[in-house]
Amino acid sequence: MIAVTGANGQLGRLVLNHLANLTGAPVRALVRSPEKAQDLASDQVTVVKGDYDDPASLAAALDGVDRLLLISGSEVGKRVPQHKAVIDAAKSAGVRFIAYTSILNTPVSSLILAQEHKATELLLAESGLAHALLRNGWYVENYAGSIAAALAHGAVAGAAGNGKISAAGRTDYAEAAARVVSGDDLSTRAYELGGRPAFTLGDLAAELSRQSGREIPFNNLPEDVYAGILVQAGLPEGFAKALADADRGTAAGELETISTDLETLIGHPTRTLSHFVAEALAQVPTQQIAG
């Protein structure tokens, strides 16, 4: 039995789709509110309550599970105790193998967003359970908001300088996770997962300029100024600070990898920047693109 936590999220849903194509093994989809996720249920997938903040629900949800994909929680600041609750429940239930969605370059990363992943990786090591660390790079989809803002204001804003980003599509990371959790290798190991070729925010601006027919530059800002812009755009101050800090880390090379682990796992090239920009622009009214 394979179980997937956070199965009703964007990544979790994609993982379930890939598992359906890879294996006929039964899958248990752990979600916070089963009544809101019944569309996930199928002949293969059973939807059950598995709430990161409810250890009793986790114990019941993981009973009889052999392999677990632990998709990291989305509540920054709460993820370490949430992940610990899942790991503890998995160990008590006799789960043999956990795959965990971490972040790129975790051991050396100084990113604010990496610290809870570091702590979780340590919890997994201390658990004694066999596990695979899926150190995911940035999703190209993270830049959908940047494209919308750039079209509205005439520039891509950020604080990443010339730092390169080894981003890939969310479905690429989901496929890798599905292959690892359903595969025959149950050894403890780590993957550095990123897309190729890496790109800079300047490259993003250039590609957006090319496809939109407008001159859209990259405006590199001080980290604190960029964080302030994100707050003005409506993001919570703590999250805005974390994203601006991620740009600071990008400038230092922390979101780039030369690893080919992702393409090796999925067996095909990752989603490209040009493909993503084309799809993003296809969702934008023509008058908004024209400016």
Secondary structure, DSSP 8 states (H G I E B T S, - for coil): -EEETTTTSHHHHHHHHHHHHH--S-EEEEES-GGG-GGG--SSEEEEE--TT-HHHHHHHTTT-SEEEE---S-TTTHHHHHHHHHHHHHHHT--EEEEEEETTGGG---GGGHHHHHHHHHHHHHT-EEEEEEE--BGGGGHHHHHHHHHHSSEEES-TT--B--B-HHHHHHHHHHHHHSS--S-EEEEE--SS-B-HHHHHHHHHHHHTS---EEE--HHHHHHHHHHTT--HHHHHHHHHHHHHHHTTTT-----HHHHHHTS----HHHHHHHHHHTS-HHHHH-
